[in-house]
Amino acid sequence: MTTAVVDIAVDTSRTAAHALSSDGARAHPRRRSAASAREIVHVATPDAALAAFAAGDSAICLTPFTDSVSTARRLVDAAEHAGAVGVVPFVARYHLAVRSARDRVARGELGMLLSLDCTYLQDAMLGTDDPRRFGVASSRAFAELGSHLCDLVEFVSGHRIARLTARTRRVFDSRGGAVVSGEDIATVLIETDGGALGTVAVSQMAAGHPDDVTLNLHGTAGSLGVASERPGELWIGRQAGSRVEVQSRSAKSEDNAFDAFLAAAEAAADEFPPRDVPTLHDGLRAATLAAAVLESAALGTWIETPYGAA
């Protein structure tokens, strides 16, 4: 059961608490005031996560939960030292179609993986005067969106992203009178440790796409595709033709994925090390890849990613 939600701003905490639980989850402006709870808590800042681990609590660390690889490592070390569990909400892992795709890849149904393409599109940053994302003008498209995509790629394919080269774009220099420091759009060319090539594209300025994730994998024996707008469907492609396999007919399959994640996170809070749940190591992996993307975009070159570091 979710018992507390923590953010720098108590109003944000109250909103999140209302959205995350119908059982009266409490809202707190800082983790310290919730330290008496010994159950899993939701935190949105590194300091809040560190306070939770210091108190022996497990935590769901909202993404992007850190802006640097060093801070991500500090969180991993703090949780392990305390014997606490830190979980990252890479919820896409819990869609039935994603699970089915992963199982099919693991069974070798695609043959050798040759290429992949994936996108995460939102339209929340289209306006110049309304910084709607958490009341800030600065966007971090790859940290916020690309982290989920890269985790999805590696989770489904079983490959690790070994090399990448990236381009980013900041569309507006200011929003709502505040200076914008981050990117709105990023496109990344990747090569995996298994030799597959792929593209990872994210944008917070794609009109008509409030929250749209797609992933397509192409192998020597076939292709697979999943899309968040059709979370209960798995597209299966063969040279002779293609078909759609329905994994769930529920109109609430998106909510079901989040419920499945929460159940896994709460179960993981009772065991160390946790199993079958995205942990802070996966969050560290995402932070490492985000840093590599920004470095590549700045230098205009390929970057080797330390894919064993997480």
Order of alpha helices (4+ residues) and beta strands (2+ residues): beta-alpha-beta-beta-alpha-beta-alpha-beta-alpha-beta-alpha-beta-beta-beta-beta-beta-beta-beta-beta-beta-alpha-alpha-beta
